[in-house]
Every structure is written in C-alpha cells, then in structure tokens.
C-alpha cells in the first residue's frame, strides 16, 4: 500500500468530512497526502490556495462553507487512524486485484473525469484496465418482459462480440441479463454498484458479481461495507453513463431509474439510444418517451455500432494521446452480501418513490419549499450534518428536483410544477 493510498483510505473514513469536503480538499491540495497533512496541521481553509483544476467550482454557495468545523472534527482521528473498519480497508487493498483510483491519478477513466461532479475515488475489483476500453451502457427495467430480456441479451452479446465493454448496474432484470450475455459471449463487462464492492446487491446476483470480478470489473464510489440505500442508486447511475460513449435503454417504464441514467447521459454529452417495444407493454413507455424526446431508436446492436462509430474514433484518439504521455513518463522514470426490505410508500410531496420513504429527505425537501437556502442555513433548519445534506442535494439534483441559484439551493421549476399539478 502506497502512502497516497493510505491517505485516501484515511480521508474516506474520517468522521465529519464527507465526499464534498474531501473533493474540495483534493482540488485545493493536489493529492490525498497533502490534504491529510493539511488537516493534521490545524490550518484554516482560508489559508489554502485557490483551486485551479477543471472541476473547481468554489463560490459563496459552495457546499463546503462549513468545512473548518468538519476538519476540526476529523483532525484527531486523522492523526491516528484506527479501528476495525480502517484496518479492513488497508487489508483489502493488499489483494492484487483490488484497486483504489483517485480522480487525479493516471489510471482514472478519462471519460468519467469529464462529467460534472465525478466521483473523487473509485473502489475496484478485477481488471481496472477495462475502464480505458470503449464502453456501452445497457440498462433497463428490474421487472422486464421475456421479450425485453431477450433484447438485452441479444444486444449485449453482439456488442461484446464486436469488442466493446458492456457496462451496467448489477440490478436484477435487464442489467443482470446484459452482464450475463456479455460473459457468455466471452466478452468483458463492468458492474457499477450502489453499495461497497464487497456487498453484492441484490443477493440473487451474488454469483454473477463474483463472475464479473473474476473476468471483468466491479466498481463503486462507496466505501467497503456500505449497504444499499435508495439515494445511492441515482448517484451510481451518473457513473454508468459517465463511463460510456452511449447508453442503450432496453424496456423501461415511465418511472424507471434507467430514465435517470439516460437523462444524465444526455447532460454529459453522450449518445442516448432506446429500443422500442409493444404499445401494449407499459414497460416500454419509458423507451417510447425517450424516442419522442430525441433519443436514437435502435433495434439491434448493428445500429448501435453504426451510431457510435464516430465517437469510438474520437475516444481512440484521446486514449492513444494519454497512453503515449503515460509511456513517456514511465520511460523517463525507468532510465458479504446484504439485503434490505422494500421501502414503505409515503406521501412523496413530489419526491421520487425510492427516496420519499426516507425521513431525512422529507425533512430537507420540506425545508426547501419556500426560498433559496445555503448549506449552512439548511444545517440550521434541519439539524442534519453538512455532509449528509450535500449528499442528499446531489441525489435530488440528479433527479432534477433541486438546482442552485446565487442565493442557494432551491426546488427546481419542474419539481414545483409537478407538485402543483
């Protein structure tokens, strides 16, 4: 384990910091080691230099305004990291097929780095070089028809045979069918998880997850031991779409999480494709809506390959350039499982069903009802921690429920209209 990896683990488990705070420190300090040294030093955030990289968006509404208090909370622990969970992460990293990928590292996937709010660190199990190969996301319903399952298997197998990596979310239904078809075709597949990489969810996909780890790749932005939670999955979806040149939606209802993946792909400047189905099948309505809104209609893998050919050429050029630079640097240097119950439906008040049952989300949603509020104001009104609020705001933003203005966070116009209808 390198000193940088040790620092990454320490930061990820430090109490109080949260992902937003860690991302801020990494941008300002340049490395995990430097960020950890800054925390231990006792200096104030104001003493840090201004961020200079492409992801720096520091402003008066930045969710790290309360970072000094978080750093103070984390400082004593960072000086002497300890505990069973910290040791578990250190031991886990000793395995040759276990990896930590920081956003500023050379092996961090190029396409993912380009998206808004990329994950600052990825845990990976398997062949991490697959992250640099051309990928297509194949996603869809957790409860598909037999026809939808066959469509997913056909397109995933054909894409694998064409040499592309099939990426999906390891969910039951279309996701699992796409992963299995890629493996059966002796292709490569990547599963992006909404849990820790050591927690295969759902449990019925445990064996599938092990197969993917053996010949493909499991990745997650969540620490080891992280259990499934509703808000993790839309955050996971931005990684699925962010890794891929295109997202193919195979059978999805109007409320499917796959539509979030498709919307994120569009916002990230990637191709969105949808496979049509029967007008009598409610599970195809999401795909039909995507096609009406401008997604490419595709019936088979050949059409997917035709549409992505120009993008694949552009990606290949970028990868060759990056690999050439990396080779020059090298040459110069050389001379468990868990289960959860289904959420109980509550009055959503405009929230998505999978987070409407969470009391913290409901509290935050009610607090945002009337006027723009900063992170500090939301902390004062709700009693929630800054890192919890930042994480929930990210999920709500991915759902299109909130947006930022100069005065702070507000409910998005579309969300307000939806509640009023």
Secondary structure as a PSIPRED ss2 file (coil, helix, strand):
# PSIPRED VFORMAT (PSIPRED V4.0)

   1 X C   1.000  0.000  0.000
   2 X C   1.000  0.000  0.000
   3 X H   0.000  1.000  0.000
   4 X H   0.000  1.000  0.000
   5 X H   0.000  1.000  0.000
   6 X H   0.000  1.000  0.000
   7 X H   0.000  1.000  0.000
   8 X H   0.000  1.000  0.000
   9 X H   0.000  1.000  0.000
  10 X H   0.000  1.000  0.000
  11 X H   0.000  1.000  0.000
  12 X H   0.000  1.000  0.000
  13 X H   0.000  1.000  0.000
  14 X C   1.000  0.000  0.000
  15 X C   1.000  0.000  0.000
  16 X C   1.000  0.000  0.000
  17 X C   1.000  0.000  0.000
  18 X H   0.000  1.000  0.000
  19 X H   0.000  1.000  0.000
  20 X H   0.000  1.000  0.000
  21 X H   0.000  1.000  0.000
  22 X H   0.000  1.000  0.000
  23 X H   0.000  1.000  0.000
  24 X H   0.000  1.000  0.000
  25 X H   0.000  1.000  0.000
  26 X H   0.000  1.000  0.000
  27 X H   0.000  1.000  0.000
  28 X H   0.000  1.000  0.000
  29 X H   0.000  1.000  0.000
  30 X C   1.000  0.000  0.000
  31 X C   1.000  0.000  0.000
  32 X H   0.000  1.000  0.000
  33 X H   0.000  1.000  0.000
  34 X H   0.000  1.000  0.000
  35 X H   0.000  1.000  0.000
  36 X H   0.000  1.000  0.000
  37 X H   0.000  1.000  0.000
  38 X H   0.000  1.000  0.000
  39 X H   0.000  1.000  0.000
  40 X H   0.000  1.000  0.000
  41 X H   0.000  1.000  0.000
  42 X C   1.000  0.000  0.000
  43 X C   1.000  0.000  0.000
  44 X C   1.000  0.000  0.000
  45 X H   0.000  1.000  0.000
  46 X H   0.000  1.000  0.000
  47 X H   0.000  1.000  0.000
  48 X C   1.000  0.000  0.000
  49 X C   1.000  0.000  0.000
  50 X C   1.000  0.000  0.000
  51 X C   1.000  0.000  0.000
  52 X C   1.000  0.000  0.000
  53 X C   1.000  0.000  0.000
  54 X C   1.000  0.000  0.000
  55 X C   1.000  0.000  0.000
  56 X C   1.000  0.000  0.000
  57 X C   1.000  0.000  0.000
  58 X C   1.000  0.000  0.000
  59 X C   1.000  0.000  0.000
  60 X C   1.000  0.000  0.000
  61 X C   1.000  0.000  0.000
  62 X C   1.000  0.000  0.000
  63 X C   1.000  0.000  0.000
  64 X C   1.000  0.000  0.000
  65 X C   1.000  0.000  0.000
  66 X C   1.000  0.000  0.000
  67 X H   0.000  1.000  0.000
  68 X H   0.000  1.000  0.000
  69 X H   0.000  1.000  0.000
  70 X H   0.000  1.000  0.000
  71 X H   0.000  1.000  0.000
  72 X H   0.000  1.000  0.000
  73 X H   0.000  1.000  0.000
  74 X H   0.000  1.000  0.000
  75 X H   0.000  1.000  0.000
  76 X H   0.000  1.000  0.000
  77 X H   0.000  1.000  0.000
  78 X H   0.000  1.000  0.000
  79 X H   0.000  1.000  0.000
  80 X C   1.000  0.000  0.000
  81 X C   1.000  0.000  0.000
  82 X C   1.000  0.000  0.000
  83 X C   1.000  0.000  0.000
  84 X H   0.000  1.000  0.000
  85 X H   0.000  1.000  0.000
  86 X H   0.000  1.000  0.000
  87 X H   0.000  1.000  0.000
  88 X H   0.000  1.000  0.000
  89 X H   0.000  1.000  0.000
  90 X H   0.000  1.000  0.000
  91 X H   0.000  1.000  0.000
  92 X H   0.000  1.000  0.000
  93 X C   1.000  0.000  0.000
  94 X C   1.000  0.000  0.000
  95 X C   1.000  0.000  0.000
  96 X C   1.000  0.000  0.000
  97 X C   1.000  0.000  0.000
  98 X E   0.000  0.000  1.000
  99 X E   0.000  0.000  1.000
 100 X E   0.000  0.000  1.000
 101 X E   0.000  0.000  1.000
 102 X E   0.000  0.000  1.000
 103 X C   1.000  0.000  0.000
 104 X C   1.000  0.000  0.000
 105 X C   1.000  0.000  0.000
 106 X C   1.000  0.000  0.000
 107 X C   1.000  0.000  0.000
 108 X C   1.000  0.000  0.000
 109 X C   1.000  0.000  0.000
 110 X H   0.000  1.000  0.000
 111 X H   0.000  1.000  0.000
 112 X H   0.000  1.000  0.000
 113 X H   0.000  1.000  0.000
 114 X C   1.000  0.000  0.000
 115 X C   1.000  0.000  0.000
 116 X C   1.000  0.000  0.000
 117 X C   1.000  0.000  0.000
 118 X C   1.000  0.000  0.000
 119 X C   1.000  0.000  0.000
 120 X C   1.000  0.000  0.000
 121 X E   0.000  0.000  1.000
 122 X E   0.000  0.000  1.000
 123 X E   0.000  0.000  1.000
 124 X E   0.000  0.000  1.000
 125 X E   0.000  0.000  1.000
 126 X E   0.000  0.000  1.000
 127 X C   1.000  0.000  0.000
 128 X H   0.000  1.000  0.000
 129 X H   0.000  1.000  0.000
 130 X H   0.000  1.000  0.000
 131 X H   0.000  1.000  0.000
 132 X H   0.000  1.000  0.000
 133 X C   1.000  0.000  0.000
 134 X C   1.000  0.000  0.000
 135 X E   0.000  0.000  1.000
 136 X E   0.000  0.000  1.000
 137 X E   0.000  0.000  1.000
 138 X E   0.000  0.000  1.000
 139 X E   0.000  0.000  1.000
 140 X E   0.000  0.000  1.000
 141 X C   1.000  0.000  0.000
 142 X C   1.000  0.000  0.000
 143 X C   1.000  0.000  0.000
 144 X C   1.000  0.000  0.000
 145 X C   1.000  0.000  0.000
 146 X H   0.000  1.000  0.000
 147 X H   0.000  1.000  0.000
 148 X H   0.000  1.000  0.000
 149 X H   0.000  1.000  0.000
 150 X H   0.000  1.000  0.000
 151 X H   0.000  1.000  0.000
 152 X H   0.000  1.000  0.000
 153 X H   0.000  1.000  0.000
 154 X H   0.000  1.000  0.000
 155 X H   0.000  1.000  0.000
 156 X H   0.000  1.000  0.000
 157 X H   0.000  1.000  0.000
 158 X H   0.000  1.000  0.000
 159 X H   0.000  1.000  0.000
 160 X H   0.000  1.000  0.000
 161 X H   0.000  1.000  0.000
 162 X C   1.000  0.000  0.000
 163 X C   1.000  0.000  0.000
 164 X C   1.000  0.000  0.000
 165 X E   0.000  0.000  1.000
 166 X E   0.000  0.000  1.000
 167 X E   0.000  0.000  1.000
 168 X E   0.000  0.000  1.000
 169 X C   1.000  0.000  0.000
 170 X C   1.000  0.000  0.000
 171 X C   1.000  0.000  0.000
 172 X C   1.000  0.000  0.000
 173 X C   1.000  0.000  0.000
 174 X H   0.000  1.000  0.000
 175 X H   0.000  1.000  0.000
 176 X H   0.000  1.000  0.000
 177 X H   0.000  1.000  0.000
 178 X H   0.000  1.000  0.000
 179 X H   0.000  1.000  0.000
 180 X H   0.000  1.000  0.000
 181 X H   0.000  1.000  0.000
 182 X H   0.000  1.000  0.000
 183 X H   0.000  1.000  0.000
 184 X H   0.000  1.000  0.000
 185 X C   1.000  0.000  0.000
 186 X C   1.000  0.000  0.000
 187 X C   1.000  0.000  0.000
 188 X C   1.000  0.000  0.000
 189 X E   0.000  0.000  1.000
 190 X E   0.000  0.000  1.000
 191 X E   0.000  0.000  1.000
 192 X E   0.000  0.000  1.000
 193 X C   1.000  0.000  0.000
 194 X C   1.000  0.000  0.000
 195 X C   1.000  0.000  0.000
 196 X C   1.000  0.000  0.000
 197 X C   1.000  0.000  0.000
 198 X C   1.000  0.000  0.000
 199 X C   1.000  0.000  0.000
 200 X C   1.000  0.000  0.000
 201 X C   1.000  0.000  0.000
 202 X C   1.000  0.000  0.000
 203 X H   0.000  1.000  0.000
 204 X H   0.000  1.000  0.000
 205 X H   0.000  1.000  0.000
 206 X H   0.000  1.000  0.000
 207 X H   0.000  1.000  0.000
 208 X H   0.000  1.000  0.000
 209 X H   0.000  1.000  0.000
 210 X H   0.000  1.000  0.000
 211 X H   0.000  1.000  0.000
 212 X H   0.000  1.000  0.000
 213 X H   0.000  1.000  0.000
 214 X H   0.000  1.000  0.000
 215 X H   0.000  1.000  0.000
 216 X C   1.000  0.000  0.000
 217 X E   0.000  0.000  1.000
 218 X E   0.000  0.000  1.000
 219 X E   0.000  0.000  1.000
 220 X E   0.000  0.000  1.000
 221 X C   1.000  0.000  0.000
 222 X C   1.000  0.000  0.000
 223 X C   1.000  0.000  0.000
 224 X C   1.000  0.000  0.000
 225 X C   1.000  0.000  0.000
 226 X C   1.000  0.000  0.000
 227 X C   1.000  0.000  0.000
 228 X C   1.000  0.000  0.000
 229 X C   1.000  0.000  0.000
 230 X H   0.000  1.000  0.000
 231 X H   0.000  1.000  0.000
 232 X H   0.000  1.000  0.000
 233 X H   0.000  1.000  0.000
 234 X H   0.000  1.000  0.000
 235 X H   0.000  1.000  0.000
 236 X H   0.000  1.000  0.000
 237 X H   0.000  1.000  0.000
 238 X H   0.000  1.000  0.000
 239 X H   0.000  1.000  0.000
 240 X H   0.000  1.000  0.000
 241 X H   0.000  1.000  0.000
 242 X H   0.000  1.000  0.000
 243 X H   0.000  1.000  0.000
 244 X C   1.000  0.000  0.000
 245 X C   1.000  0.000  0.000
 246 X E   0.000  0.000  1.000
 247 X E   0.000  0.000  1.000
 248 X E   0.000  0.000  1.000
 249 X E   0.000  0.000  1.000
 250 X E   0.000  0.000  1.000
 251 X C   1.000  0.000  0.000
 252 X C   1.000  0.000  0.000
 253 X C   1.000  0.000  0.000
 254 X C   1.000  0.000  0.000
 255 X C   1.000  0.000  0.000
 256 X C   1.000  0.000  0.000
 257 X H   0.000  1.000  0.000
 258 X H   0.000  1.000  0.000
 259 X H   0.000  1.000  0.000
 260 X H   0.000  1.000  0.000
 261 X H   0.000  1.000  0.000
 262 X H   0.000  1.000  0.000
 263 X H   0.000  1.000  0.000
 264 X H   0.000  1.000  0.000
 265 X H   0.000  1.000  0.000
 266 X H   0.000  1.000  0.000
 267 X H   0.000  1.000  0.000
 268 X C   1.000  0.000  0.000
 269 X C   1.000  0.000  0.000
 270 X C   1.000  0.000  0.000
 271 X E   0.000  0.000  1.000
 272 X E   0.000  0.000  1.000
 273 X E   0.000  0.000  1.000
 274 X E   0.000  0.000  1.000
 275 X E   0.000  0.000  1.000
 276 X C   1.000  0.000  0.000
 277 X C   1.000  0.000  0.000
 278 X C   1.000  0.000  0.000
 279 X C   1.000  0.000  0.000
 280 X C   1.000  0.000  0.000
 281 X C   1.000  0.000  0.000
 282 X H   0.000  1.000  0.000
 283 X H   0.000  1.000  0.000
 284 X H   0.000  1.000  0.000
 285 X H   0.000  1.000  0.000
 286 X H   0.000  1.000  0.000
 287 X H   0.000  1.000  0.000
 288 X H   0.000  1.000  0.000
 289 X H   0.000  1.000  0.000
 290 X H   0.000  1.000  0.000
 291 X H   0.000  1.000  0.000
 292 X H   0.000  1.000  0.000
 293 X C   1.000  0.000  0.000
 294 X C   1.000  0.000  0.000
 295 X C   1.000  0.000  0.000
 296 X E   0.000  0.000  1.000
 297 X E   0.000  0.000  1.000
 298 X C   1.000  0.000  0.000
 299 X C   1.000  0.000  0.000
 300 X C   1.000  0.000  0.000
 301 X H   0.000  1.000  0.000
 302 X H   0.000  1.000  0.000
 303 X H   0.000  1.000  0.000
 304 X H   0.000  1.000  0.000
 305 X H   0.000  1.000  0.000
 306 X H   0.000  1.000  0.000
 307 X H   0.000  1.000  0.000
 308 X H   0.000  1.000  0.000
 309 X H   0.000  1.000  0.000
 310 X H   0.000  1.000  0.000
 311 X H   0.000  1.000  0.000
 312 X H   0.000  1.000  0.000
 313 X H   0.000  1.000  0.000
 314 X H   0.000  1.000  0.000
 315 X H   0.000  1.000  0.000
 316 X H   0.000  1.000  0.000
 317 X H   0.000  1.000  0.000
 318 X H   0.000  1.000  0.000
 319 X H   0.000  1.000  0.000
 320 X H   0.000  1.000  0.000
 321 X H   0.000  1.000  0.000
 322 X H   0.000  1.000  0.000
 323 X H   0.000  1.000  0.000
 324 X H   0.000  1.000  0.000
 325 X H   0.000  1.000  0.000
 326 X H   0.000  1.000  0.000
 327 X H   0.000  1.000  0.000
 328 X H   0.000  1.000  0.000
 329 X H   0.000  1.000  0.000
 330 X H   0.000  1.000  0.000
 331 X H   0.000  1.000  0.000
 332 X H   0.000  1.000  0.000
 333 X H   0.000  1.000  0.000
 334 X H   0.000  1.000  0.000
 335 X C   1.000  0.000  0.000
 336 X C   1.000  0.000  0.000
 337 X C   1.000  0.000  0.000
 338 X C   1.000  0.000  0.000
 339 X C   1.000  0.000  0.000
 340 X C   1.000  0.000  0.000
 341 X C   1.000  0.000  0.000
 342 X C   1.000  0.000  0.000
 343 X C   1.000  0.000  0.000
 344 X C   1.000  0.000  0.000
 345 X C   1.000  0.000  0.000
 346 X C   1.000  0.000  0.000
 347 X C   1.000  0.000  0.000
 348 X C   1.000  0.000  0.000
 349 X C   1.000  0.000  0.000
 350 X C   1.000  0.000  0.000
 351 X C   1.000  0.000  0.000
 352 X C   1.000  0.000  0.000
 353 X H   0.000  1.000  0.000
 354 X H   0.000  1.000  0.000
 355 X H   0.000  1.000  0.000
 356 X H   0.000  1.000  0.000
 357 X C   1.000  0.000  0.000
 358 X C   1.000  0.000  0.000
 359 X H   0.000  1.000  0.000
 360 X H   0.000  1.000  0.000
 361 X H   0.000  1.000  0.000
 362 X H   0.000  1.000  0.000
 363 X H   0.000  1.000  0.000
 364 X H   0.000  1.000  0.000
 365 X H   0.000  1.000  0.000
 366 X H   0.000  1.000  0.000
 367 X H   0.000  1.000  0.000
 368 X C   1.000  0.000  0.000
 369 X C   1.000  0.000  0.000
 370 X C   1.000  0.000  0.000
 371 X C   1.000  0.000  0.000
 372 X C   1.000  0.000  0.000
 373 X E   0.000  0.000  1.000
 374 X C   1.000  0.000  0.000
 375 X H   0.000  1.000  0.000
 376 X H   0.000  1.000  0.000
 377 X H   0.000  1.000  0.000
 378 X H   0.000  1.000  0.000
 379 X H   0.000  1.000  0.000
 380 X H   0.000  1.000  0.000
 381 X H   0.000  1.000  0.000
 382 X H   0.000  1.000  0.000
 383 X C   1.000  0.000  0.000
 384 X C   1.000  0.000  0.000
 385 X C   1.000  0.000  0.000
 386 X H   0.000  1.000  0.000
 387 X H   0.000  1.000  0.000
 388 X H   0.000  1.000  0.000
 389 X H   0.000  1.000  0.000
 390 X H   0.000  1.000  0.000
 391 X H   0.000  1.000  0.000
 392 X H   0.000  1.000  0.000
 393 X H   0.000  1.000  0.000
 394 X H   0.000  1.000  0.000
 395 X H   0.000  1.000  0.000
 396 X H   0.000  1.000  0.000
 397 X H   0.000  1.000  0.000
 398 X H   0.000  1.000  0.000
 399 X C   1.000  0.000  0.000
 400 X C   1.000  0.000  0.000
 401 X C   1.000  0.000  0.000
 402 X E   0.000  0.000  1.000
 403 X E   0.000  0.000  1.000
 404 X E   0.000  0.000  1.000
 405 X E   0.000  0.000  1.000
 406 X C   1.000  0.000  0.000
 407 X C   1.000  0.000  0.000
 408 X E   0.000  0.000  1.000
 409 X E   0.000  0.000  1.000
 410 X E   0.000  0.000  1.000
 411 X E   0.000  0.000  1.000
 412 X C   1.000  0.000  0.000
 413 X H   0.000  1.000  0.000
 414 X H   0.000  1.000  0.000
 415 X H   0.000  1.000  0.000
 416 X H   0.000  1.000  0.000
 417 X H   0.000  1.000  0.000
 418 X H   0.000  1.000  0.000
 419 X H   0.000  1.000  0.000
 420 X H   0.000  1.000  0.000
 421 X C   1.000  0.000  0.000
